Amino acid sequence: MMFSQSNAVTLEDKIYYAIDVFVANPSEENLKKLEALDKTFHPKSKAEILALVILKSNKAYYQNQFGFTNKAISSYENAWHLFQKNKLSDYDITEFCLKPLGNLYTIIGDYDNAENTIKQYFYIANVEKNQAQKYAAILNLSNVYQNSGRINEAIVLLEKTIKTERLTATQKGVLLNNLGNNYFLNTKSDKAENSYLKSISLLKSDKSQIETLSNAYRNLSKLNLYSDVKLADSYFEKARNEFNKLSNLEPRKKAQFCIEEANLLFKEGKISEADIKIKDAFTILIPYYNKSNGNLPNKKSLYAETTLLDALDLQAELFLAQNQPKKALESYQLSFHIEELFQSLLVYENSKIITQIRNRNRTEKCLDIYYSLYQKEKKISYLESAFVLQEQTKSAVLKQTISKNKTISREEKLILEQLQNWNTIISKEQQKLDSADISVINNAIKKQNELMLLLKSKTSEKSNESKIVAINNLFSKLKKDKAILVEYFYGQNRVYCFTLENGNIKLDFIKNDENSIRTIRSFIDYFSDSEKIANHVSDYNHDGFLVYKMLKLPAKSTYKNLIIIPDGILTFLPFEALITKESKTTNFAKMNYLLNDFTIGYNNSASFYLNSIPFKFYKETVLGVFPIFEKTNLELAFSKKEMEAIQEKFDGNYLSKTKATFKNFSSNAQNYSILHLSTHADSGDIIDQANIKFYNSEILYSELYNLEITPNLVVLSACETGIGKLYKAEGAMSIARGFQFAGAQNLLFSLWKVNDFTTSILMEKFYSNIKSGKSYYEATNKAKLDFLSDESIPNAKKSPYYWSAFVYYGTLETNSNGNYFIWFSILGSAIALLLLFKIFKKWKNSKRL
């Protein structure tokens, strides 16, 4: 049928005709024509807009079929946005848009968006009692949990569904296959095998489930890959038989099969055959890739695709097996590039962090390659390359956010702020557990989804390529600061310790085995209770020395300053309280602490240290928050004394008792050089976020992201302000992190529950040191030494538990502007005195006359 030139032909008819023409003959060439045609349609009526929604959903389906994942996501998002904005109906938006969109989010690692999308249509399916869509939501949600590392949640969801829901044999078989995957990841091999076998028995007779049946056989092959290669091979043959029955498969699925076959061949020692299969995968996924020359793909031809990541990572393993370590590094570098492309697609912090974890595992393999090359060729450049590479993983999401916040528009900032506000509502409602209101959570998710789509429409897709730290500049700064830098990378198999001192770089290793983990955890555990050190002084002395030696820390040096970049569980360790030499003394002031040998400061990454921002304020003024919580079980009796001690030294705005609200704090925070919060805080747990208490509210760490502050210093005089859910790559999701996201560069915060009395003393000494002109870095260390030498403090209170809780993260610089102010004041006073002297002398001479 062809349209005539008659005015009777509506835009709605034209859109539907375009869909029909394309669906009748789908090809990449016709898809490009449809994409071009889509841009020419400008619907106005609801009927026309609905037609465009259907066109975009169909276009997205085929974009995905032809391997254009990101385009497919964008098309589905546009369809969904139009559907919601115009409150359309008469189209199954769940089946034809939300379900595939949620699955694509999972594929690219956008787990927060995937979860939000799936939960939204699960809620609708539950209300409408649509059992088929409810089942699909549970299946897809289990995939999100599995891929984002929430294995136990996936197992609970699947087990509960299988036991309680009315399912067909096919539905049960599909869920059992998923359940087997989670058992496998949870190292429950017997349960995994049982689930796969049950799944196969239920799916064998259903011809619509050939793909899932093939997957179940492939999963059994993976399960046996390391224990029985022959059995793994036989299961893979069964998988191949089923897979070959499929037609019209997406390129991704064809490539995945090639990669799994390559992996099996690799484990069988058939390197050349495995290499051919990897090249087949590249050919399927990358247009114009020429496998005949055997080269790696061109960097410019790569795009955000997890199957490409799998292919490149396995290719690197093959290069290593062929004794080509430098080629393996090249392959891994291409994987790192793809990870950066993924980062540019993600909106939510959590999804970005999970992607970084994947990057960390790859980084560890590269570190081993660089070290083996160094041992062989003795070129220091290999150690430098290893340092730079692991440094890129340190607080990468935090770095990207801080960098991005400098360039994004005010409109984007407002959208991000609203997104965070809705996320807070979800988090606080979820904390109610069984009493949580599902409708409140669903409404918040819906609002988040709308804002997310709006944010994506405002931002351009570009790679978030991280700035590489210039190691020569780092050496120069360390020399200028007379400092040694020790940076850790906490890997799966071992902990890597880089030491940069006097223009040299050294790499040491610590075994990441049960014994070393137990030793470190045991030392950290001393600080979980005020009595543990006091009751086991000798043991503390011994264990502190063991950990000191284990962590490969430098001996006492002419360089007095020591910068530590911790990682993993080391983030919770107070390095200054380590023992450099064992002794039998029970006098805490006389123990041989690392604090005595070095002035110690910390940072999230070497690049933060290298690229520190100049101080904003030249004069030190304090915005203090002191809720005190009088006559309650939260009362901080010595907080008032702490406030008075600081007030004597610095001008400012001291919000105490009922004035210590978050509203008063946030509205004044941009106007003061030091933000001091003396209150209660909590590190949270797996469910609850870290939080800090104001007089009338409890603020989650993520709520602090929206503050937009640039103080010289933030002092968090409260319990556990540096503790939270820990990610190796990113650090703790703590109150301190919340302030860093908001713009704070220099912070003093705590690693455990602190004592009200000793904290007030420590803070008084800290501020006295600042008043005398010392940098925040020096003031922190001297406050601890002053605390230990203070004869008015009893020995029991000089336990490291009381003085080492607070750690300083930030620059070593002094407030140079503040120093100029002091010098100008001194100079001004001197000039004034000179003038007065001259006036007095002149007057005296006139009297003589």
Secondary structure, DSSP 8 states (H G I E B T S, - for coil): ----S-TT--HHHHHHHHHHHHHHS--HHHHHHHHHHHTT----SHHHHHHHHHHHHHHHHHHHHTT-HHHHHHHHHHHHHHHHHTT--SS-HIIIIIHHHHHHHHHHT-HHHHHHHHHHHHHHHHHHT-HHHHHHHHHHHHHHHHHTT-HHHHHHHHHHHHHHS---HHHHHHHHHHHHHHHHHTT-HHHHHHHHHHHHHHHTT-GGGHHHHHHHHHHHHHHTTTT-HHHHHHHHHHHHHHHTT--S--HHHHHHHHHHHHHHHHHTT-HHHHHHHHHHHHHHHSTT--GGG-----GGG--S-HHHHHHHHHHHHHHHHTT-HHHHHHHHHHHHHHHHHHHHH--SHHHHHHHHHHHHHHHHHHHHHHHHHHHHH--HHHHHHHHHHHHTTTTHHHHHHHHHHTTS-HHHHHHHHHHHHHHHHHHHHHTTGGG--HHHHHHHHHHHHHHHHHHHHHS-----------HHHHHHHHHHHTEEEEEEEE-SSEEEEEEEETTEEEEEEEE-SHHHHHHHHHHHHGGGSHHHHHTTHHHHHHHHHHHHHHTT---S-S--EEEEE--GGGGG--GGGSEEE------GGGSEEHHHH-EEEE-S-HHHHHT----S-SS--EEEEE-TTTTSTT--TTHHHHHHHHHHH--EEEEEGGG--HHHHHHHGGG-SEEEEES-EE---SSS--EEE-SS-EEEGGGGGG-----SEEEEESTTTT-SEEETTTEEESHHHHHHHHT---EEEESS---HHHHHHHHHHHHHHHHTT--HHHHHHHHHHHHHH-TTS-GGGGSHHHHSSEEEES-----HHHHHHHHHHHHHHHHHHHHHHHHHHHHHHHHH-
